[in-house]
Amino acid sequence: MKTVLVVEDNKDNLEIITYSLQRAGYQVIAAESGEDGVEQAIVRRPFLIIMDINLPGIDGIEAIKRIRASEADGSIPIVAITSHAMRGDREKIMAAGCNGYFEKPFDPITIVDQIHKIIGVQP
């Protein structure tokens, strides 16, 4: 079973994305801060990382940069799911090293299929 790291500080959003991923057959590990997300990415080396951007401590953009610069596999797909929807935010998030970006709220029924399209996984 492939592991997905979800870095999300909002309990409701974490529960929704966890449910969607588990329904698709993934094992989910969670981190509630950017620092914990970086540590979990390095230690656990997940198949995929779902990253919120507005996090306590370091934000998701900084966490993505640290993961990409770490000994964790730099090819781990990282997908941002965030409420940051201002002009230029998408470009800033993608430039930090994300493979894809979704705005909240997201559809829990279709989110995993959309993530699969971004990272090139056939369901």
C-alpha positions as CSV (number, residue, x, y, z in Angstrom):
1,M,0.0,0.0,0.0
2,K,1.4,3.4,-1.0
3,T,1.8,6.1,1.6
4,V,0.7,9.7,1.3
5,L,1.8,12.4,3.6
6,V,-0.9,15.1,4.2
7,V,0.4,18.3,5.8
8,E,-2.7,20.1,6.9
9,D,-3.5,21.9,10.2
10,N,-7.3,22.1,9.8
11,K,-8.8,19.0,11.3
12,D,-11.9,19.0,9.0
13,N,-9.8,19.3,5.8
14,L,-7.4,16.7,7.1
15,E,-10.3,14.3,7.7
16,I,-11.9,14.9,4.3
17,I,-8.7,14.4,2.3
18,T,-7.6,11.4,4.5
19,Y,-11.0,9.7,3.8
20,S,-10.7,10.4,0.0
21,L,-7.1,9.0,-0.1
22,Q,-7.9,5.9,2.0
23,R,-10.9,5.2,-0.2
24,A,-8.5,5.1,-3.1
25,G,-6.3,2.6,-1.3
26,Y,-3.6,4.8,0.2
27,Q,-2.2,4.7,3.7
28,V,-2.2,8.3,5.1
29,I,0.2,9.9,7.5
30,A,-0.5,13.4,8.8
31,A,1.6,16.3,9.8
32,E,0.0,19.5,11.3
33,S,2.9,21.9,10.8
34,G,5.4,22.7,8.1
35,E,8.3,21.6,10.2
36,D,6.6,18.2,11.0
37,G,5.8,17.8,7.3
38,V,9.5,18.3,6.3
39,E,10.6,15.8,9.0
40,Q,8.0,13.2,8.0
41,A,8.9,13.6,4.3
42,I,12.6,12.9,5.1
43,V,12.0,10.0,7.5
44,R,9.0,8.3,5.8
45,R,9.7,9.0,2.1
46,P,6.1,8.9,1.0
47,F,4.8,8.2,-2.5
48,L,3.0,11.6,-2.6
49,I,2.8,14.7,-0.4
50,I,-0.4,16.8,-0.1
51,M,0.6,20.2,1.3
52,D,-1.5,23.0,2.7
53,I,0.2,26.4,2.3
54,N,-1.1,28.3,5.3
55,L,0.5,26.4,8.2
56,P,1.7,27.2,11.7
57,G,5.4,27.6,12.0
58,I,7.0,27.6,8.5
59,D,4.4,27.9,5.7
60,G,3.9,25.3,3.0
61,I,6.0,27.1,0.5
62,E,9.0,27.0,2.8
63,A,8.3,23.4,3.7
64,I,8.2,22.5,0.0
65,K,11.5,24.2,-0.6
66,R,13.1,22.4,2.4
67,I,11.8,19.0,1.2
68,R,13.1,19.6,-2.3
69,A,16.5,20.6,-0.8
70,S,16.7,17.7,1.6
71,E,17.9,14.1,1.4
72,A,14.2,13.1,0.8
73,D,13.7,11.9,-2.8
74,G,13.4,15.1,-4.8
75,S,11.1,13.4,-7.2
76,I,8.3,12.9,-4.6
77,P,5.2,14.5,-6.1
78,I,3.9,17.4,-4.0
79,V,0.4,18.8,-4.6
80,A,-0.8,21.9,-2.8
81,I,-4.3,22.2,-1.7
82,T,-4.8,25.6,-0.3
83,S,-7.1,28.6,0.1
84,H,-4.4,30.9,-1.3
85,A,-6.2,32.1,-4.4
86,M,-4.8,35.6,-4.9
87,R,-3.3,36.6,-8.1
88,G,0.2,35.2,-8.4
89,D,-0.2,32.6,-5.6
90,R,-0.4,29.7,-8.0
91,E,2.8,30.7,-9.8
92,K,4.6,31.2,-6.4
93,I,3.5,27.8,-5.2
94,M,4.4,26.0,-8.4
95,A,7.8,27.8,-8.4
96,A,8.5,26.4,-4.9
97,G,8.5,22.9,-6.3
98,C,4.9,21.7,-6.4
99,N,3.7,19.4,-9.2
100,G,0.1,20.7,-8.9
101,Y,-2.3,23.0,-7.1
102,F,-5.9,22.9,-6.0
103,E,-8.0,25.6,-4.3
104,K,-10.1,24.9,-1.3
105,P,-12.8,23.9,-1.1
106,F,-12.1,20.8,-3.1
107,D,-14.5,18.0,-4.2
108,P,-13.7,14.9,-2.0
109,I,-15.3,12.7,-4.6
110,T,-13.0,13.7,-7.5
111,I,-9.9,15.0,-5.8
112,V,-7.9,11.8,-5.9
113,D,-8.6,11.3,-9.7
114,Q,-7.5,14.9,-10.2
115,I,-4.3,14.3,-8.2
116,H,-3.7,11.1,-10.2
117,K,-3.9,13.1,-13.5
118,I,-1.4,15.7,-12.2
119,I,1.2,13.1,-11.1
120,G,0.6,10.7,-14.0
121,V,-0.9,7.8,-12.1
122,Q,-3.4,5.5,-13.7
123,P,-6.2,4.5,-11.3
